[in-house]
Amino acid sequence: MCTAVANNSGIQFQGIDELGEVLASLGDKFGGQVVDKILRKAAQPMLKRAKELSSNADVTGDTTKSIGIIANRKTNTIKLGPRRGGGFKGYHAHLLEYGTAPHIIRAKAAGGLLKFGGTYAQEVHHPGIAPQPFMRPAFDSKKDEAIGIIKDECKAIILDGFKSVFK
């Protein structure tokens, strides 16, 4: 228990050693698995919003299904976004997010043909697509909520650590 006692020479604190022990032990309470759990919880509102927004532009559904958490266990960080590989097909997500300029698509082999809907051609004039962002708007609209979740989770861990000192 940490208390302050007034005496003739001023204020004297008792229990400072216990307070120091709690502060020292907080490092253990913020280990990699705990941080990962907090970050994943904080990412959920952003993740949900990104999937909602991408579904408006995603004709195949592949991009929406691929949006998820990409964890880096070495640095205890996470990223949110379209995943590629491992059964996920988020390969064209950047084209939806940022759009494309009009361009020509040509057959790879000289004299080769491209097939589009039963028609064959040596080249096709693609009109491009307008940007249909989903990741940036999801971040912008949910970042404050994510920060709030992180603060609340960290505060709960810290308060739990100090319960034994401040009775």
N, C-alpha and C positions, 0 to 999 in steps of 0.2 A: 504494500500500500504506500502511495506517495502522498505525503502531507507537508504542509508548510507550518512551521511553528515560530511564533513571534517571541523574541526574548530581548533582553536589554541591549544586545549588540546588533540587533537587526532581525532578519528573517533567516531561518535555517531550514533547509529541506531535508526530509528523511525519506528514504526509499529511492534515492537516486540510482543506487546500484541496480535495483529491480527495473527501473525505467531504462537504464542502459542495456540490460539483458533483453528487454522486449525489443528495443530498437535494433539490436544486433540480430535477433531472431527473425525480424521481418524479411531479411534477405532470403531465408529459407522458404518463407511463405509465398514468395513470388518466383518460384522456380519455373522452368520451361513449360511444364504441363499446365500449370496454373495460368500463366500468361497466354498460352495457346487457347485455353478454355475461355478466358475473358475476351480475347480478340474474336474468337468464333461467335460468341454470344453477341458482341457489339456489331458484327458484320451482318447479322441476320436481317435487320430492316433494310439495309442497302441491297443485299442480295435479292430479297423479295421484290423490291422496287425495280431493280434492273431486269428481272425476269418479266415483270408486268410490262415494262416499256419495250423490251425487245420483242415480245410476242406480237406487237402491232406491226412490226416490219419484217419479221422472220417467217417467210412463206413455208419453208420446210420444217420449221420447229427445231432444227439442229442447233442453232445458236442458243435459243432459250434453254434447251436441255443441257447445253454445255456450260452455262454460267454457274460458277461455283467458287469454292475456296481452294486456292492453291497455296499449300503450306510449305515453308522452308524451315525445317527443323534445326538446321545449323545456326540460323540467325534469329530463331524464334519470331519470325515475321509471317504474315499471310498476305496474299493478294486476292482480290476478287476479280473475276472476269471469265471470259470464255476459255474453256479448256480444250486442248487438242490432243488426240491420241488416247489410248486406253478406252476406246469405245465412244469418246466424245468427238463431235464433229463441228467444233467452233472455228473452222478454218477461214470462213468468210466474214467473221464478225466485224473485223475492221472496215470492211467494205460497207456494211450497214451503218456503222457508227460515223464514219467520215464521208461516205458517198464516193462516187467515182465520176471522173470526167468522161465525156463521150470518147470512144476509142474504137479501133478496128481490131477484130479478132481474126487471125489468119491461121490456116492449117499449118501444123509444124513441119510436115514433110513437103518438099517441093512437089507441086502438082497434086497434093493431097486434098481431101475434101472434109468439110465439117458437116455434121448432121444436126439439124435443128428441127424438131417436130416433123420428121419425115421428109424434109427438104435438104438437099445437099448444096453446098457452096464452098468456094475457095476462101472467101472472107465474108465477115459479117460486120456491119456497122452497129456497134452497141451504143445506145443513146445515153448511157451513163445513168446513175441514180443519185437522187438528192440525199444528203446526209439524214439519217434517222437515228440520232444519238440515243443511247440508253444507259451507258455506264456513267458518263459525266453527270447527266441529270439525276441519276440515282444517288451518286455521291453528294452532289450539291444539296439535294433535298433531305438527305438522311445523315449527314455528317454530324450535326449537332446531337442528334439522338444517339449515335454511336459513341460520341465522346461522353455523353451523359451516362451511358451504360458502363463504360470503362471507369469513370469516376466513382460510380456507385459500387461497383464490384471491388475496386481497390480500397475504397473507404470502409467497406464491410470487413475486409481482411485486416486492415489496420486497427479498426475499433475492436475487433475480436482479440487481437494481440494485446491491446491495452486494458482489456477487462480485468485481467489479473492484477494490474498495477493500480488502477483507479477504482477502488471499491468504496 
